[in-house]
Amino acid sequence: MAGSDTVAPAAPDTVKILIAGGFGVGKTTMVGSVSEIAPLRTEERLTGAGVDVDDLAGIEEKSATTVALDFGRITIGQDLVLYLFGTPGQQRFWFMWNDLALGALGAVVLVDVRRPETSFAAIDFFERRKIPFVVGVNGFYGDHPYPPDEIRDALALPEHVQVLLCDARERDSSRDVLIALIDQLIASAAGANGSGRLTGPGR
């Protein structure tokens, strides 16, 4: 039969990545800016019921919040697809994080330098579970007042954790952060098993 010896192209590897951080640091924005599909969002409007619960200091303009997850997808090269899961930032929704972390190979922790303390919990979460992560410093309005080394010291991060300046609104900037994480995961896989091949959920 003609064409019977044609080899079908291999299916791309699929990798689950979390986008985490504190309330209002730009997680939904990052997933939306970089996703090649219309992102799934579970946002609800902030109401008076959260006045004594939600800390809006520094983000008074925020009008909605993620209550479950954000979801997007981006293809990196020809053989790697990233599934992006944005975590809810408010403490009352943190119970979702354990479920969202199942099968994740790595994470991006977004930090707002105006409120760095809001991302301490995310850093601690991934360190305790030994999930590799990079830190993306989201420059609101394109502003980055502090260099990466100062941010690393302020967050008490070890040297192996990359600190990357970014703008979550910009596709290329968000993509660069994800590529830096993937490069780190590939290097780690190469050191562990010599293959340099990522193994995503269900593979």
N, C-alpha and C positions, 0 to 999 in steps of 0.2 A: 504494500500500500504506500502510495507516495506520501512522503513526510512522516512515515512511521518511526524514523530514527531521530526525529526532532526531539530535543530535550526541552521540556517545559522549564521556564525560569523558576528558580526557587522563590518561595514566598518570603517576603521581607521579615526580618526579626521585628517583633513588637515589644516595646519596653514601657513599663508604667513608671511615670515620674510624678512626684507630688510637688505642688507649688504651695508653700506654707509661709507662715508668718503671723504677725499680730493683726489686730483689727484695723482695717483701713490702710494697709501698707501697699496695696496695689495688686493683690493676687488675681482678682477677677479681671482687672485691666490687662495683666500680662497674658493670661490664658486667651482673652479675646483678641489681643493684638497679634498673637503669633499663630493662632489656630487656622488651619486651612479649611475647616468646616465651620458652619455656624455653631458657636459654642453653646453648650447646655448650661444654663444658669439657674440657680435656685435662690434668687434674691427676693427679699421682702422689704417693704418700706419700713423705715424706722418710725415708731410712733411714740406717743407719750408714755406708753407702758414701760418703755426701756429707759426712761429718764434717769432713774436711780441705779441702773444696771450698766448701761453702755457709757464708756468714757470717750467723749468726743473732743477732748482737749487737743487742739492742734488740727482737728479734722472736722470743724464745725459745719462745713459745707456738705458732709456726707449725708445722704438721704436714704440709702438702702444698704442691706447687709446680706451676705451669703449665709443661709441657714442649713445647708446640707453640703453641697459641693458645686464646683464649676468643672466642666469637662470640655476638653478640646483635643485636637489631633494635629500633629505636624510630621511630615516626612523629611527625614534627614538623609540626603543621598538617595541611592536607588534601593538600598537593602535594609533600611532602618526606619521604623515608624514609632513615634513617641505618642503615647496616650497620656495626656496631662490631666491631673486631678487637683483642682484648687481646694484647699481645706477652708472650713469656716474659721474666722479669726476670734470670735467672741468666746469667752471662757465657758459660757453655758452650752456651747455646741462642741466642745472639745471631745466629748465622748465619741464623736464621729471619727476622730483621727485614727484610732486603732484599726477600725475596719478599712479605712481608706489606705492605710499603710500596708495592708496585706498584698504581697506580690510586688511591691514597689522596689525598684533597684536603686533609686536615688531620689534626691530632692533638691529643690531650690528654696532656700529660706530668704524671703524678701525682708529688707530692713528699711525703715524710715528713720534717717538720722535725727529727725526732730523728736522722735520717740523710740529710741533704740530698745528701751526696756520692754516694749510690746512684743519683741521677737525672741526674748530669752527663752520662753517656754518651748518654742519650736526648735531652737538649737538644742536644748536639753532633751527634747523628745527623740530627736534623731541620734544624738550621741548615745543615749541610753540603749537604743535599739540597734546601734551599730549600722545604721543606714547611711551610706555616704551622702554628703550634701555639699553644695557651694552656697555662698552668701551673695545675694544680689542686692546692692545698695541702690534703692530706687530714688533717683533724683527728681523730686517733685518740681515741676516747672523747669526741668533741665538743670537744676542747681545741684552741684556736688561740692559742698563747702569743706569736706574733710578727705584727705587721701586714704587709700585702703589700709595702710599700716596703722594709722590712728584709729580707724574703725575696728581693725583686728584687735588692738589693745583694749579698746573700750568694751568689746564683746568677749574678751578673754578667750579668743579662738586660738587653737594650735596652728602651727605653721603650715600643716598639710591642707588646711581648709582654705580654699580659694575665696578671696573677697573681690568682687567684680562690681565696678560702677556701671549702672544701667539706667535706662528710662523705660519703664514698663509700658508706656504708651506706644513705643516705637517697635515695629516688628523686627527689624534687623538687630536692634539692641537686645530684645528678649531672646531672639534666636541665638545670638552669640553666647548668652549665659547658658542656654541649654546645651550648646555644642561643647562649651568648656566642661560641663558636667559629664557629658557622654565621653569626651576624651579621657577624663579622669577614670570613668568606669571601665573603659576599654584597657587603659594602662594597668589598672588593678587586676582585671581578668587575665591579661597577658602575664602578669607576674605570678598569679595564682595557679594557672593551668597551662600557660604557654600558648593558648589559642588566640587570646585577644577577642574572643567572640562573646557577645553579651547573650545571656539567656533570660528572656523575659517571662512574664506570667504564662503558665500553661505550656511552655516549650521545653 
